[in-house]
């Protein structure tokens, strides 16, 4: 054990003269001015109206007769830096019977719009533009509330033939739209 300690100590002491002779003297400018610009990120946050999301999903209901669509609505909160964004449907909405996938709701419709205004039909692969209200002060994000409305007709046939649990996945993309200064 003593021999190893001696070897390590010898190696460490042997390097000291080499390190001391490697000193470099700098000449010339010894200070610099550095400036930086911090830019605010372009935020786009989409949540339910309480700042969360629909963890339990959305349940569609048929409020009219057998020949009326099943419907559901949701209130969305959009926080945006630019105030301008677009929304597109990623794939067609399909609502299928879990026990019999051949049973599918037809004529699904997904619409979105500013609260109290006409809703716009969303399409697959085609962005639809929306504009949040103006922000309360310059430099703040704008906040807008939107209505999401989904409807679809039940499969053809009798109630007895179509009974069951149906489910589907709604996939939307929200993207900020670049505004030139």
N, C-alpha and C positions, 0 to 999 in steps of 0.2 A: 504494500500500500504506500510506503514512503517513497519508493522508486517512481511510482506513477505521479505523485504530487511533485516530485523534483523535476520530472520531464515536462509537465504542464507549466510549471513555474519558469523553467528554462526557456520554453517556447514563447511564453508571454513576455519575458524580459528581453528575449532576442528580437522581438518586433518593435520594441520601444524606440530604439535609435532610428529605425526605418521610418516610423510614423513622424517622429520629430523633424527629420530632415525633409519631409514631404510638405512642409508649410508653404503656402502660396501667398504672395503679397499682391493685393489688388490695387490698381491705380485707375484713376478716371472718375466718372460719375458715380457717386455713392448713394444717390436717392432718385426716386422716380415718382411721378404723380400718376396715380391709378384712379380711373373713374369707372363707374358701373351704372347701368340703367336696369332697373328691375321692372319688368313688365308684368302686368296682371294676366293670369291665365284666362282663357275664354271658357267660362263655366257653362255647363248645361246639365242641370239636374232635374230628373223627372221622378216624382213621387206621387203617392195618393195625397189627398188634401191635408192629411195629418203628418206628412213627412216620412211615412213608411211605405209599405207596399202591400199588395193584396195576397197575403200569405195563404189564406184559405181559398183563393181563387174567386171567381165571380159566378154566381148562380143565375142562370137564365130562367125566366118565368113566362108562361103563356097566359096573359091576362084577358084575352078575348076568347073567341070560339076556336074550334078545332082548325079552322082555316086561317088563323092569324099566326104571325111569327112569335117565336120565343124571343125575349128581349132582356137586355141588362144594360145598365148605365153605370159609369164610374166618374168621379171627379178627380182630375189630375192637377197637380201643382207643378209648374215649370219655372225654374230659376235659370235665367240666361244673362250672360254678360253682354252679348250683342243685341239681344232682344229678338233676333230673327233666327228661325230654325225651320227645318223641314222634317216631315214624318213620312215614312213609307211602310207598307206592309211587306214583310220579308218573304212570306209564302201565303198562298190562299188558306183561309181559315177552314179547317175541316173539323166537324163535330160528329164523332162516331159513337155507335153503341159499343160499350166495352165488351159485351158478351158476343155480339154479332157485328163485326166491323163492316159488313156489307150495308148495314143500315146507317145512312149518312144524312144529316140535315142538308137542305139545299137552299140556294140563293142567299148565302151569308153576306152580311153587309157590315162593314166597320167604318164608322164615321167619327170625326173629331172636329171640335170647334170651340171658339171662345165662349164662355158662359153667356147665355142669353142671346147668342147670335146663331145664324144658320150653320149647321154642321156640314163639313166637307167629307165626301166619300174618299177613303184611302184606297190606293191601288198597289198591287205588287210591283216592286221595282221602280215606282214613279213617286218622287218626292212631292209632297204638298206643303207649301210654305205657310207659316204662321208667324205672327208678330205679337210679342208680349206688349203690354202697356209700357209706357215710358217709366224709367227708373225714378225713384223719389229724388235722387240727387246724382250729379255727375260722378262717375266712378263706382257707383253701386250697381249691383245686378238687378235686373227687372224681374218681377214675379207676376205670373199670369195663371189664371185658373181656367181649365178647359173641361169640356164634357166629352167623354168617350161613350159612344153608343154602339152596341153590337146587337144584331138581330139575325135570325135564320128561321126558315120554315122546317117543321118536322118532316121526317121521311114520309113518302106516300104510303098509304095503307091504313088499316084500322088501328085504333088505339091498342087493341089487344095484341096485334102483330108487332107493334113498335115499342111496347113497354120495355123499360130498362134504364140503365144509367148511361148517359152520354157524356163524353168529355172531348176537349180539344185544346190546342195550344195557340194562343194569339201571340205572334212575334212581330213587334214593331221596332223600327230603328228611328231614333231621334238624332238629328245632326244639326250642329250650328251652321248657319250660312255666313260666309265671309262677307264683310261689308268693307269696301275700300274707303280709306280715309278721305 
